[in-house]
Amino acid sequence: MGLELDIAGKLFPNIMTMAVQLLATGVLFWGFKKLLWVPMQTYLQKRADVADQALRDAHEAKLLAEQRHKEAEALLGKAALDAKELIESGKQEGVRIKELLLAEAKDEADNKLNSALREISHQKSQMREEIESEIIDVALLAASKLIEGKMDETEDRRQIQHFIKDVRN
C-alpha cells in the first residue's frame, strides 16, 4: 500500500495558519466594526430617532385632530341648535306679525265701514232735508199759483198738472 497519509496532520490544522487566519479574521472584524459597524449603528440610531419623532409628531397630530374634531362637532351641534332656535323664533315672529297685521287690517276695515255708514247716514239725512225742503217749496209754489189764479176746481187741476210737468222738466 503505498499511500501514506498523515491523518493527524490533516485533522489538525497548522497552528501558524490558524493564527494568521484568526488574526486576519480579527482585523476584518475590527475594520468592519470601526469602519462600518459604528457608522451604521449611528445612522440606524439617527434613523430610528427620526422615525420615533415622526411617530410622536403623528400621535400628537392625531390627538390634536381628534380634539379639534370633537370641538368642531360640538360647535356644529351648537350651530344646529342655534339655527333651529332662530328658525323657531322666526316662525313665531312671523305668526305674531301676521296676527298683528290681520288685527290692524280688521280694525282699519271696521273703521272704514263705520265711517262709510256714518257718511251714508249723514247723506241720507241731508237728502231727506233737501227733499223735505223741495216738497215745501213745491207746495208753496203750487199754493201760490193756485191762489193767484183762483178759479174753479177744473182750472186748479189743470194748473197743478201743468206745474208738475214743469217741475219734472
N, CA, C and O of each residue as an XYZ file, in Angstrom:
676
protein
N       0.813     -1.096      0.000
C       0.000      0.000      0.000
C       0.900      1.213      0.000
O       1.653      1.420      0.952
N       0.859      1.776     -0.728
C       1.832      2.779     -0.878
C       1.362      4.149     -0.459
O       2.117      5.116     -0.561
N       0.380      4.235     -0.084
C      -0.082      5.552      0.280
C      -0.011      5.782      1.769
O      -0.542      5.040      2.595
N       0.618      6.763      2.021
C       0.707      7.048      3.416
C       0.051      8.398      3.665
O       0.404      9.430      3.093
N      -0.785      8.327      4.428
C      -1.491      9.559      4.712
C      -1.238      9.984      6.145
O      -1.229      9.207      7.099
N      -1.038     11.251      6.203
C      -0.832     11.786      7.536
C      -2.190     12.279      8.016
O      -2.591     13.412      7.747
N      -2.865     11.430      8.709
C      -4.223     11.730      9.135
C      -4.172     12.752     10.253
O      -5.030     13.633     10.314
N      -3.232     12.664     11.104
C      -3.160     13.595     12.220
C      -2.856     14.974     11.688
O      -3.358     15.963     12.222
N      -2.030     15.069     10.627
C      -1.705     16.369     10.067
C      -2.894     16.986      9.366
O      -3.083     18.202      9.337
N      -3.672     16.110      8.814
C      -4.839     16.608      8.107
C      -5.962     16.975      9.074
O      -6.738     17.889      8.794
N      -6.060     16.304     10.166
C      -7.121     16.585     11.115
C      -6.841     17.866     11.884
O      -7.759     18.643     12.149
N      -5.641     18.085     12.229
C      -5.298     19.272     12.998
C      -4.637     20.259     12.073
O      -3.624     19.913     11.465
N      -5.139     21.452     11.929
C      -4.540     22.417     11.046
C      -3.226     22.929     11.634
O      -2.886     22.709     12.796
N      -2.541     23.600     10.784
C      -1.260     24.154     11.172
C      -1.571     25.339     12.091
O      -2.444     26.158     11.803
N      -0.836     25.407     13.199
C      -1.062     26.413     14.208
C      -0.787     27.782     13.605
O      -1.516     28.731     13.893
N       0.203     27.908     12.810
C       0.582     29.179     12.237
C      -0.509     29.654     11.260
O      -0.897     30.823     11.253
N      -0.974     28.733     10.459
C      -2.023     29.093      9.508
C      -3.279     29.498     10.273
O      -3.977     30.452      9.928
N      -3.521     28.757     11.284
C      -4.712     29.044     12.063
C      -4.580     30.405     12.741
O      -5.556     31.155     12.792
N      -3.418     30.740     13.255
C      -3.221     32.009     13.924
C      -3.324     33.139     12.929
O      -3.915     34.173     13.239
N      -2.759     32.973     11.724
C      -2.834     34.014     10.700
C      -4.286     34.204     10.271
O      -4.743     35.332     10.086
N      -4.987     33.123     10.118
C      -6.393     33.225      9.707
C      -7.222     33.895     10.805
O      -8.100     34.709     10.521
N      -6.939     33.550     12.038
C      -7.665     34.180     13.139
C      -7.313     35.667     13.213
O      -8.178     36.513     13.441
N      -6.015     35.970     13.014
C      -5.595     37.357     13.040
C      -6.250     38.126     11.885
O      -6.717     39.248     12.079
N      -6.288     37.536     10.696
C      -6.922     38.189      9.545
C      -8.409     38.384      9.812
O      -8.978     39.431      9.501
N      -9.016     37.380     10.382
C     -10.435     37.492     10.709
C     -10.645     38.586     11.748
O     -11.599     39.357     11.646
N      -9.781     38.662     12.733
C      -9.873     39.700     13.759
C      -9.709     41.074     13.157
O     -10.442     42.001     13.501
N      -8.717     41.216     12.229
C      -8.514     42.504     11.575
C      -9.762     42.867     10.768
O     -10.189     44.022     10.771
N     -10.339     41.893     10.084
C     -11.570     42.155      9.323
C     -12.710     42.588     10.245
O     -13.426     43.545      9.952
N     -12.875     41.864     11.378
C     -13.922     42.247     12.319
C     -13.664     43.646     12.889
O     -14.574     44.467     13.003
N     -12.372     43.895     13.250
C     -12.047     45.211     13.801
C     -12.294     46.294     12.759
O     -12.870     47.333     13.081
N     -11.869     46.072     11.517
C     -12.093     47.041     10.441
C     -13.588     47.219     10.162
O     -14.072     48.332      9.953
N     -14.292     46.107     10.164
C     -15.740     46.154      9.948
C     -16.406     46.971     11.051
O     -17.258     47.820     10.787
N     -15.995     46.693     12.317
C     -16.585     47.398     13.438
C     -16.229     48.880     13.379
O     -17.089     49.737     13.581
N     -14.973     49.179     13.105
C     -14.519     50.552     13.110
C     -15.061     51.321     11.920
O     -15.521     52.451     12.082
N     -15.020     50.748     10.746
C     -15.399     51.470      9.544
C     -16.881     51.333      9.195
O     -17.465     52.261      8.636
N     -17.484     50.221      9.504
C     -18.872     50.017      9.091
C     -19.849     49.922     10.263
O     -20.928     50.511     10.218
N     -19.481     49.190     11.300
C     -20.432     48.918     12.379
C     -20.820     50.192     13.125
O     -22.013     50.444     13.289
N     -19.887     50.990     13.575
C     -20.183     52.190     14.350
C     -20.945     53.204     13.486
O     -21.977     53.707     13.930
N     -20.471     53.529     12.251
C     -21.262     54.468     11.446
C     -22.655     53.929     11.119
O     -23.636     54.673     11.082
N     -22.716     52.601     10.881
C     -24.031     52.019     10.566
C     -24.935     52.104     11.785
O     -26.116     52.425     11.655
N     -24.387     51.814     12.992
C     -25.185     51.926     14.218
C     -25.619     53.379     14.427
O     -26.766     53.627     14.798
N     -24.732     54.333     14.196
C     -25.067     55.745     14.342
C     -26.172     56.141     13.354
O     -27.143     56.806     13.714
N     -25.994     55.715     12.108
C     -27.002     56.012     11.076
C     -28.336     55.380     11.439
O     -29.374     56.036     11.351
N     -28.325     54.119     11.844
C     -29.572     53.438     12.207
C     -30.214     54.081     13.434
O     -31.438     54.175     13.520
N     -29.379     54.527     14.390
C     -29.924     55.184     15.575
C     -30.578     56.511     15.192
O     -31.675     56.829     15.653
N     -29.890     57.284     14.343
C     -30.472     58.552     13.884
C     -31.770     58.293     13.138
O     -32.757     59.001     13.337
N     -31.771     57.295     12.294
C     -32.977     56.938     11.531
C     -34.097     56.516     12.475
O     -35.254     56.888     12.278
N     -33.756     55.745     13.494
C     -34.757     55.312     14.480
C     -35.283     56.521     15.252
O     -36.478     56.606     15.537
N     -34.379     57.469     15.596
C     -34.804     58.680     16.298
C     -35.750     59.508     15.429
O     -36.764     60.014     15.910
N     -35.408     59.641     14.139
C     -36.271     60.391     13.222
C     -37.631     59.698     13.106
O     -38.676     60.349     13.120
N     -37.601     58.364     12.990
C     -38.865     57.619     12.879
C     -39.673     57.756     14.165
O     -40.891     57.930     14.112
N     -39.002     57.680     15.335
C     -39.702     57.851     16.607
C     -40.305     59.252     16.720
O     -41.443     59.423     17.157
N     -39.511     60.252     16.313
C     -40.009     61.627     16.353
C     -41.208     61.782     15.418
O     -42.189     62.435     15.772
N     -41.134     61.190     14.239
C     -42.257     61.254     13.295
C     -43.480     60.566     13.887
O     -44.597     61.055     13.722
N     -43.292     59.448     14.568
C     -44.417     58.758     15.217
C     -45.001     59.612     16.346
O     -46.219     59.717     16.489
N     -44.107     60.226     17.154
C     -44.603     61.095     18.231
C     -45.368     62.290     17.645
O     -46.440     62.657     18.127
N     -44.784     62.892     16.583
C     -45.471     64.014     15.931
C     -46.812     63.578     15.356
O     -47.806     64.296     15.472
N     -46.840     62.409     14.741
C     -48.092     61.890     14.169
C     -49.107     61.619     15.269
O     -50.296     61.894     15.110
N     -48.624     61.073     16.400
C     -49.534     60.804     17.519
C     -50.098     62.113     18.078
O     -51.293     62.212     18.355
N     -49.225     63.123     18.242
C     -49.682     64.425     18.719
C     -50.661     65.060     17.732
O     -51.674     65.639     18.123
N     -50.335     64.938     16.443
C     -51.224     65.490     15.420
C     -52.572     64.771     15.440
O     -53.620     65.390     15.254
N     -52.532     63.462     15.667
C     -53.778     62.687     15.727
C     -54.610     63.127     16.926
O     -55.822     63.312     16.814
N     -53.947     63.297     18.087
C     -54.668     63.747     19.280
C     -55.249     65.139     19.073
O     -56.388     65.416     19.449
N     -54.434     66.021     18.460
C     -54.907     67.375     18.190
C     -56.080     67.352     17.210
O     -57.064     68.074     17.373
N     -55.950     66.504     16.189
C     -57.039     66.396     15.204
C     -58.300     65.850     15.853
O     -59.397     66.327     15.562
N     -58.163     64.850     16.736
C     -59.336     64.308     17.425
C     -59.971     65.362     18.326
O     -61.194     65.473     18.408
N     -59.111     66.139     19.006
C     -59.638     67.199     19.867
C     -60.375     68.242     19.039
O     -61.476     68.662     19.396
N     -59.772     68.657     17.939
C     -60.418     69.652     17.082
C     -61.680     69.101     16.447
O     -62.650     69.831     16.244
N     -61.669     67.805     16.130
C     -62.868     67.179     15.562
C     -64.002     67.214     16.585
O     -65.149     67.512     16.251
N     -63.655     66.900     17.853
C     -64.678     66.954     18.903
C     -65.195     68.381     19.081
O     -66.397     68.601     19.236
N     -64.265     69.357     19.058
C     -64.673     70.761     19.171
C     -65.558     71.164     18.002
O     -66.561     71.857     18.174
N     -65.170     70.719     16.805
C     -65.967     71.047     15.614
C     -67.351     70.416     15.700
O     -68.346     71.041     15.334
N     -67.415     69.168     16.188
C     -68.729     68.527     16.340
C     -69.577     69.266     17.364
O     -70.782     69.442     17.185
N     -68.922     69.700     18.447
C     -69.660     70.452     19.467
C     -70.167     71.770     18.877
O     -71.317     72.152     19.093
N     -69.302     72.458     18.131
C     -69.718     73.721     17.504
C     -70.829     73.484     16.488
O     -71.775     74.266     16.392
N     -70.703     72.401     15.734
C     -71.730     72.078     14.741
C     -73.061     71.781     15.426
O     -74.117     72.220     14.971
N     -72.999     71.029     16.527
C     -74.230     70.747     17.274
C     -74.845     72.021     17.818
O     -76.060     72.209     17.759
N     -73.993     72.904     18.356
C     -74.489     74.179     18.884
C     -75.066     75.033     17.767
O     -76.108     75.668     17.928
N     -74.370     75.040     16.621
C     -74.867     75.820     15.480
C     -76.206     75.274     15.004
O     -77.099     76.039     14.641
N     -76.345     73.953     15.004
C     -77.620     73.353     14.593
C     -78.734     73.760     15.556
O     -79.840     74.088     15.127
N     -78.438     73.738     16.864
C     -79.446     74.155     17.847
C     -79.779     75.636     17.690
O     -80.943     76.032     17.754
N     -78.731     76.460     17.481
C     -78.973     77.889     17.268
C     -79.824     78.115     16.029
O     -80.730     78.949     16.031
N     -79.525     77.363     14.961
C     -80.293     77.509     13.724
C     -81.749     77.123     13.964
O     -82.662     77.805     13.498
N     -81.967     76.019     14.699
C     -83.346     75.602     14.997
C     -84.061     76.670     15.817
O     -85.224     76.987     15.567
N     -83.344     77.225     16.808
C     -83.952     78.274     17.631
C     -84.276     79.505     16.796
O     -85.337     80.109     16.955
N     -83.357     79.877     15.904
C     -83.616     81.038     15.034
C     -84.815     80.780     14.130
O     -85.666     81.651     13.950
N     -84.876     79.592     13.572
C     -86.000     79.257     12.685
C     -87.304     79.302     13.482
O     -88.307     79.845     13.019
N     -87.277     78.724     14.687
C     -88.486     78.691     15.505
C     -88.902     80.101     15.913
O     -90.081     80.450     15.855
N     -87.922     80.909     16.326
C     -88.277     82.279     16.714
C     -88.746     83.074     15.498
O     -89.619     83.933     15.614
N     -88.159     82.784     14.317
C     -88.610     83.450     13.088
C     -90.050     83.079     12.771
O     -90.852     83.924     12.376
N     -90.366     81.795     12.953
C     -91.748     81.359     12.708
C     -92.704     82.039     13.683
O     -93.768     82.521     13.294
N     -92.309     82.072     14.957
C     -93.169     82.704     15.956
C     -93.330     84.196     15.673
O     -94.420     84.751     15.812
N     -92.242     84.831     15.280
C     -92.300     86.257     14.951
C     -93.189     86.479     13.736
O     -93.960     87.438     13.688
N     -93.078     85.580     12.746
C     -93.924     85.688     11.561
C     -95.398     85.545     11.911
O     -96.237     86.290     11.405
N     -95.714     84.582     12.781
C     -97.109     84.392     13.210
C     -97.592     85.621     13.973
O     -98.720     86.079     13.788
N     -96.709     86.155     14.843
C     -97.086     87.335     15.625
C     -97.352     88.533     14.710
O     -98.332     89.257     14.888
N     -96.467     88.733     13.728
C     -96.629     89.853     12.797
C     -97.884     89.662     11.955
O     -98.618     90.615     11.692
N     -98.124     88.418     11.534
C     -99.319     88.129     10.739
C    -100.578     88.471     11.540
O    -101.492     89.123     11.034
N    -100.609     88.017     12.809
C    -101.779     88.300     13.643
C    -101.928     89.807     13.872
O    -103.039     90.337     13.857
N    -100.812     90.484     14.081
C    -100.850     91.931     14.279
C    -101.377     92.636     13.030
O    -102.223     93.525     13.119
N    -100.864     92.226     11.862
C    -101.324     92.839     10.604
C    -102.800     92.552     10.359
O    -103.552     93.422      9.921
N    -103.204     91.310     10.651
C    -104.626     90.973     10.475
C    -105.499     91.810     11.420
O    -106.559     92.292     11.019
N    -105.059     91.981     12.665
C    -105.836     92.778     13.622
C    -105.904     94.229     13.169
O    -106.961     94.857     13.230
N    -104.755     94.764     12.707
C    -104.744     96.148     12.217
C    -105.645     96.300     10.999
O    -106.383     97.279     10.884
N    -105.582     95.328     10.086
C    -106.407     95.392      8.880
C    -107.891     95.314      9.251
O    -108.716     96.022      8.674
N    -108.227     94.445     10.225
C    -109.616     94.328     10.653
C    -110.081     95.633     11.288
O    -111.182     96.108     11.013
N    -109.226     96.213     12.149
C    -109.587     97.490     12.779
C    -109.784     98.578     11.723
O    -110.740     99.352     11.776
N    -108.855     98.617     10.762
C    -108.954     99.631      9.705
C    -110.215     99.413      8.868
O    -110.913    100.367      8.524
N    -110.502     98.146      8.543
C    -111.711     97.857      7.757
C    -112.954     98.235      8.556
O    -113.893     98.812      8.006
N    -112.966     97.910      9.858
C    -114.113     98.288     10.697
C    -114.270     99.801     10.759
O    -115.381    100.323     10.676
N    -113.134    100.507     10.908
C    -113.186    101.974     10.953
C    -113.721    102.541      9.642
O    -114.543    103.457      9.648
N    -113.256    101.997      8.519
C    -113.737    102.487      7.216
C    -115.214    102.178      7.042
O    -115.971    103.001      6.528
N    -115.623    100.990      7.471
C    -117.038    100.623      7.357
C    -117.892    101.561      8.211
O    -118.924    102.059      7.762
N    -117.445    101.796      9.450
C    -118.198    102.697     10.322
C    -118.235    104.108      9.739
O    -119.261    104.787      9.789
N    -117.099    104.536      9.186
C    -117.048    105.866      8.576
C    -117.999    105.931      7.381
O    -118.718    106.914      7.207
N    -117.999    104.877      6.557
C    -118.896    104.851      5.397
C    -120.353    104.840      5.851
O    -121.193    105.524      5.266
N    -120.654    104.064      6.895
C    -122.036    104.027      7.402
C    -122.457    105.392      7.942
O    -123.587    105.828      7.726
N    -121.535    106.071      8.652
C    -121.853    107.417      9.148
C    -122.070    108.380      7.984
O    -122.984    109.204      8.006
N    -121.201    108.262      6.950
C    -121.331    109.136      5.779
C    -122.659    108.878      5.073
O    -123.353    109.812      4.671
N    -123.003    107.592      4.929
C    -124.286    107.247      4.285
C    -125.442    107.801      5.104
O    -126.381    108.377      4.553
N    -125.374    107.627      6.416
C    -126.440    108.129      7.284
C    -126.541    109.648      7.187
O    -127.636    110.209      7.134
N    -125.378    110.307      7.164
C    -125.360    111.766      7.059
C    -125.952    112.217      5.724
O    -126.773    113.133      5.678
N    -125.519    111.552      4.618
C    -126.038    111.922      3.301
C    -127.536    111.627      3.206
O    -128.288    112.392      2.601
N    -127.960    110.518      3.804
C    -129.378    110.157      3.790
C    -130.195    111.235      4.515
O    -131.257    111.659      4.060
N    -129.656    111.655      5.653
C    -130.371    112.674      6.407
C    -130.371    114.002      5.659
O    -131.363    114.730      5.688
N    -129.261    114.323      4.985
C    -129.197    115.546      4.181
C    -130.193    115.477      3.025
O    -130.893    116.446      2.733
N    -130.244    114.321      2.379
C    -131.170    114.174      1.252
C    -132.619    114.302      1.715
O    -133.452    114.875      1.013
N    -132.916    113.766      2.900
C    -134.277    113.899      3.431
C    -134.611    115.372      3.658
O    -135.699    115.843      3.327
N    -133.643    116.082      4.232
C    -133.874    117.501      4.491
C    -134.068    118.259      3.182
O    -134.931    119.130      3.075
N    -133.224    117.899      2.158
C    -133.352    118.575      0.863
C    -134.691    118.242      0.214
O    -135.352    119.110     -0.356
N    -135.086    116.953      0.310
C    -136.367    116.551     -0.287
C    -137.523    117.249      0.427
O    -138.459    117.731     -0.210
N    -137.444    117.297      1.771
C    -138.498    117.988      2.520
C    -138.549    119.462      2.131
O    -139.621    120.045      1.969
N    -137.354    120.054      1.985
C    -137.305    121.456      1.601
C    -137.902    121.649      0.212
O    -138.657    122.593     -0.019
N    -137.559    120.748     -0.714
C    -138.100    120.828     -2.074
C    -139.622    120.661     -2.056
O    -140.360    121.382     -2.727
N    -140.064    119.672     -1.252
C    -141.517    119.448     -1.181
C    -142.209    120.694     -0.654
O    -143.257    121.092     -1.163
N    -141.617    121.313      0.374
C    -142.221    122.530      0.937
C    -142.229    123.635     -0.110
O    -143.223    124.339     -0.283
N    -141.077    123.776     -0.823
C    -141.006    124.816     -1.849
C    -142.027    124.566     -2.939
O    -142.698    125.490     -3.400
N    -142.143    123.299     -3.355
C    -143.105    122.971     -4.416
C    -144.526    123.222     -3.928
O    -145.361    123.771     -4.647
N    -144.778    122.817     -2.716
C    -146.147    123.023     -2.189
C    -146.462    124.520     -2.085
O    -147.564    124.958     -2.415
N    -145.473    125.294     -1.620
C    -145.693    126.735     -1.516
C    -145.891    127.363     -2.897
O    -146.747    128.229     -3.077
N    -145.100    126.922     -3.856
C    -145.211    127.452     -5.200
C    -146.564    127.070     -5.809
O    -147.241    127.882     -6.440
N    -146.924    125.817     -5.596
C    -148.217    125.368     -6.126
C    -149.352    126.138     -5.454
O    -150.318    126.539     -6.103
N    -149.218    126.334     -4.151
C    -150.276    127.053     -3.434
C    -150.349    128.494     -3.917
O    -151.430    129.057     -4.092
N    -149.145    129.088     -4.135
C    -149.176    130.476     -4.581
C    -149.764    130.580     -5.984
O    -150.462    131.548     -6.284
N    -149.499    129.614     -6.840
C    -150.054    129.639     -8.190
C    -151.566    129.466     -8.136
O    -152.319    130.107     -8.869
N    -151.982    128.568     -7.235
C    -153.417    128.339     -7.123
C    -154.129    129.578     -6.566
O    -155.230    129.932     -6.988
N    -153.487    130.193     -5.643
C    -154.114    131.366     -5.035
C    -154.143    132.511     -6.035
O    -155.116    133.264     -6.076
N    -153.108    132.657     -6.831
C    -153.069    133.728     -7.812
C    -154.224    133.616     -8.802
O    -154.940    134.579     -9.076
N    -154.367    132.474     -9.294
C    -155.388    132.351    -10.322
C    -156.537    131.514     -9.838
O    -156.866    130.518    -10.482
N    -157.166    131.863     -8.738
C    -158.244    131.093     -8.129
C    -159.451    131.149     -9.021
O    -160.109    132.176     -9.188
N    -159.705    130.005     -9.579
C    -160.851    129.967    -10.483
C    -161.791    128.872    -10.011
O    -162.542    129.042     -9.051
N    -161.735    127.793    -10.678
C    -162.597    126.702    -10.243
C    -161.755    125.439    -10.094
O    -160.545    125.468    -10.320
N    -162.369    124.362     -9.726
C    -161.652    123.120     -9.420
C    -161.002    122.558    -10.664
O    -159.877    122.067    -10.575
N    -161.642    122.600    -11.815
C    -161.077    122.079    -13.056
C    -159.856    122.878    -13.424
O    -158.833    122.320    -13.821
N    -159.958    124.155    -13.296
C    -158.805    125.009    -13.622
C    -157.674    124.741    -12.632
O    -156.505    124.743    -13.017
N    -158.009    124.511    -11.357
C    -156.984    124.193    -10.348
C    -156.262    122.893    -10.719
O    -155.038    122.806    -10.625
N    -157.020    121.902    -11.133
C    -156.406    120.627    -11.512
C    -155.485    120.827    -12.703
O    -154.359    120.329    -12.714
N    -155.950    121.539    -13.685
C    -155.149    121.781    -14.868
C    -153.878    122.533    -14.490
O    -152.805    122.208    -14.999
N    -153.966    123.509    -13.628
C    -152.799    124.293    -13.194
C    -151.805    123.391    -12.430
O    -150.597    123.529    -12.621
N    -152.280    122.486    -11.582
C    -151.404    121.588    -10.811
C    -150.706    120.621    -11.753
O    -149.513    120.357    -11.600
N    -151.458    120.076    -12.752
C    -150.830    119.159    -13.705
C    -149.765    119.893    -14.515
O    -148.688    119.349    -14.760
N    -150.046    121.082    -14.919
C    -149.085    121.876    -15.671
C    -147.854    122.183    -14.801
O    -146.720    122.135    -15.276
N    -148.093    122.491    -13.548
C    -146.994    122.769    -12.629
C    -146.128    121.517    -12.426
O    -144.903    121.630    -12.378
N    -146.731    120.334    -12.307
C    -145.986    119.074    -12.111
C    -145.134    118.782    -13.343
O    -143.998    118.323    -13.221
N    -145.690    119.050    -14.549
C    -144.904    118.867    -15.758
C    -143.697    119.800    -15.764
O    -142.599    119.400    -16.152
N    -143.901    121.030    -15.338
C    -142.791    121.987    -15.289
C    -141.715    121.552    -14.317
O    -140.523    121.698    -14.588
N    -142.146    121.008    -13.167
C    -141.205    120.565    -12.138
C    -140.406    119.361    -12.632
O    -139.214    119.255    -12.344
N    -141.048    118.449    -13.374
C    -140.366    117.266    -13.881
C    -139.290    117.639    -14.889
O    -138.227    117.020    -14.947
N    -139.583    118.652    -15.674
C    -138.601    119.048    -16.714
C    -137.644    119.981    -16.093
O    -136.724    120.455    -16.758
